């Protein structure tokens, strides 16, 4: 199997968009869509434990809700397109559905830009 080496470019300033989504494949769908529709490659997804605060409303005093596996998706975008990408992620990941997650954006992070050679297939 041949390794594909991305072409590194200069470090760039950008905004960091982070969202927590259910562990139901939303992260992979979102990352594929960002690559296909917006040519955004600076993304990552990590499994993390989440706690639904509203789930605690049904518990007895002193009990904590059970944690669940969720995915934390991080996306670094240029400052000029940050608001547009934020709205795109909100819609594409269906954040507004019950249990759909949460999305945040912070400003001014430094990240290395890179591009993949033509014809590199998406991961399965």
C-alpha positions in Angstrom: 0.0 0.0 0.0 1.4 3.4 -1.0 1.3 6.2 1.6 -0.1 9.5 0.5 1.9 12.5 1.8 -0.1 15.7 2.1 1.5 18.9 0.9 2.2 21.1 3.8 1.8 24.8 3.4 2.3 27.8 5.7 0.9 28.0 9.2 -2.3 30.1 9.1 -4.5 31.9 11.5 -8.1 30.7 11.7 -11.1 30.0 13.8 -11.7 26.7 15.6 -15.2 25.3 15.4 -15.9 22.4 17.8 -19.1 20.4 18.0 -20.2 17.5 20.0 -22.5 15.1 18.1 -24.1 11.7 18.8 -21.9 8.6 18.1 -24.2 7.6 15.2 -22.0 8.4 12.2 -22.8 12.1 12.1 -19.1 13.0 12.5 -18.0 11.0 9.4 -20.9 12.3 7.3 -20.1 15.9 8.4 -16.4 15.5 7.6 -17.0 14.0 4.2 -19.5 16.8 3.4 -17.0 19.5 4.5 -14.3 18.0 2.2 -16.7 17.5 -0.8 -18.7 20.7 -0.5 -16.3 23.2 1.0 -12.8 21.7 0.4 -12.1 21.8 4.1 -9.5 19.2 5.2 -8.5 20.5 8.6 -10.9 18.4 10.6 -10.7 15.7 13.2 -13.1 13.5 15.2 -12.5 12.0 18.6 -14.6 9.7 20.8 -15.4 11.3 24.1 -17.7 10.7 27.0 -20.8 13.0 27.2 -23.3 13.7 29.9 -26.8 14.9 29.0 -27.6 17.4 31.7 -31.4 17.3 31.0 -31.3 13.5 31.5 -30.6 14.3 35.2 -34.0 15.9 35.6 -35.5 12.4 35.7 -33.2 11.1 38.4 -33.5 11.1 42.2 -31.5 13.7 44.2 -27.8 12.8 44.4 -27.8 10.5 41.3 -25.8 11.4 38.3 -27.0 10.7 34.7 -25.1 7.9 32.9 -22.4 9.0 30.5 -22.6 8.1 26.8 -20.1 7.9 24.0 -20.3 11.0 21.7 -18.0 12.4 19.0 -16.1 15.7 19.3 -15.5 17.2 15.8 -13.0 20.0 15.5 -12.7 22.1 12.3 -10.2 24.9 11.6 -11.3 27.4 9.0 -10.1 30.7 7.7 -11.5 33.7 9.6 -13.3 35.0 6.5 -15.4 31.8 6.1 -15.9 31.0 9.8 -19.5 32.2 10.1 -20.6 30.4 6.9 -18.9 27.1 7.9 -20.4 27.4 11.4 -23.9 27.7 9.9 -23.2 24.9 7.4 -22.1 22.5 10.2 -25.1 23.4 12.4 -27.4 22.4 9.5 -25.4 19.4 8.2 -25.0 17.8 11.6 -28.6 18.5 12.6 -27.6 20.1 15.8 -31.1 21.4 16.3 -32.6 17.9 16.7 -33.3 16.5 20.2 -30.0 15.1 21.4 -28.3 16.6 18.4 -25.4 18.0 20.3 -23.8 21.4 20.7 -21.5 23.6 18.6 -19.1 26.4 19.5 -16.6 28.7 17.8 -13.5 30.3 19.1 -11.2 32.7 17.3 -7.6 32.9 16.4 -5.9 29.6 16.4 -2.8 28.7 14.4 -2.9 25.5 12.3 -0.9 24.1 9.4 -2.7 24.1 6.1 -2.2 21.1 3.8 -3.7 19.7 0.7 -4.0 16.2 -0.6 -2.9 15.1 -4.1 -5.7 14.8 -6.7 -7.6 11.5 -6.7 -7.1 10.5 -3.0 -10.3 8.6 -2.1 -12.3 9.2 1.0 -11.8 6.8 3.9 -14.4 4.0 4.3 
